[in-house]
Amino acid sequence: MALKFVNEVELQGKSVIARFDFNVPFKKTRGPSGERVISDPTRIESSLETIKYLLDQGVKTIILMSHLGRPKGKASKDLSLEPVGKYLANSLDTDVILTESCLDLNIKTLLDLNTSRIILLENLRFHPEEEENDFEFARRLASYGDIYLNDAFGAAHRKHASTHAINHYFKNNSVGGFLLKKEIMALEKVTEKPKGPFMAILGGAKVSDKIQIIEKLLPLVERLLIGGAMAYPFLKAQGHSIGKSLCSDEDIKLAEKILGGPQKQKVTLPQDHIVSEQLDGAPEVSDSLDIEDNKIGLDIGERTISLFKNELKKANTIFWNGPMGLFENKSFSKGTFEIASALSESEGFTLIGGGDSVAAVKEAKLESLISHISTGGGASLEFIEKGSLPGIQALKFGITL
């Protein structure tokens, strides 16, 4: 069964209940009136194409739903979707009505009013039933719409009521949005016969967090470039000294397994490092593979940057997830920004999935030069590992009680 998308169904006069991912970050400091200020509206901006299309097609009502943060099943003023509603209203130049609760008794009245074209349900996770994938909760959400639309790629790896169970109530009336379509098409360029040479770059903290993605990528790639804290268990497994660098016994065992496997020659590790005695200390160059006992590895060095960039020049497909060091500190950010630059200069297909990698590309103002930046870090990794996601499967095949 083929997955249907929003441009393949009749929408005129219909009520559409649409799941988006409005789980946006906020600035630490509040606005002049004490309001929370969105620091990165990318996820909201990514939803606008689908919302505008629905309006242009003459839908009666759009009921928007999303989660925000982790309120653990209880209402919290600090996790209200009110700032999201205001941002949407300004972007769409129309009223967006925020309900008091996603189960508000007044929602049915609002749906009967011809003036209420966009309704935003309050944070789904104010109700524990959302994360419990509760069918009765999903049924009540489903009662608001004639058609269910899922454009929340960043939440499609969760079996939650609004992404999974709700599909039970929309037999042949569920569709994907434009963002979901873009994400699937981009990720399939990595998972289904990627154009070679295919290179992957992985960074971040723990091997155990990404062992499945490593095992999935190794047979596909020509080179797997590993940097950041993830590299240290591999270097330790090879017998090198890593000083006080982040490393666990579990990660060393996993690294040993990978380095003892049939694809070990594809793994490319740092040749030198930028180190310091502490996280906020002065940066020092370590030209050796080994790190002194009293030092912490915090970035890849110049030789490694050159090695990695030369490998990436050969690539027709590149996937990147995870920074090359403690890039939030400018003293240890060069490796990460050099990788971002290398992807921006590539003539091949470039895909970035994961918060810190995306943040680095945006900070460097290079996002327009990347083929695709995924809106879902965990979701993009799971899609590559498994070839699909629970929310996408439910959308495609439906779900039974």
Summary of the structure (lengths in Angstrom):
residues: 401
radius of gyration: 22.9
end to end distance: 19.8
largest distance: 70.4
contacts: 1407
relative contact order: 0.12
helix: 42%
strand: 15%
